[in-house]
Amino acid sequence: MTESEYTRLANDTLSSLEQAIEESDGDFDYEFTEGGILQIEFADDSVIVVNKQAAAQEIWVAAKSGGFHYRWNGESWRDTRSDEELFAALSRFASAQSGSTVTLR
């Protein structure tokens, strides 16, 4: 994939994630910072950070449970180790950190 294709795809994904967060009933706040970094902040002061890694053409996630790398497989962003889909993983991470079920689609 070209750099411009990656950038468009990653930006579209982060925009979709922002919309999913806005539509969820989760007990958390979020903020985009410089460089397209998304921080999801929870009541217990824990954070999930989602950001683009252009050099690797991946989306990286840092959560309480660890760090994860997601690569586009032509259909969705998949974890490079477990093959879990990005939004499913973020739903699981947010549920664990908020203490209630969160579904991000």
Summary of the structure (lengths in Angstrom):
residues: 105
radius of gyration: 13.0
end to end distance: 24.4
largest distance: 39.7
contacts: 293
relative contact order: 0.18
helix: 32%
strand: 34%
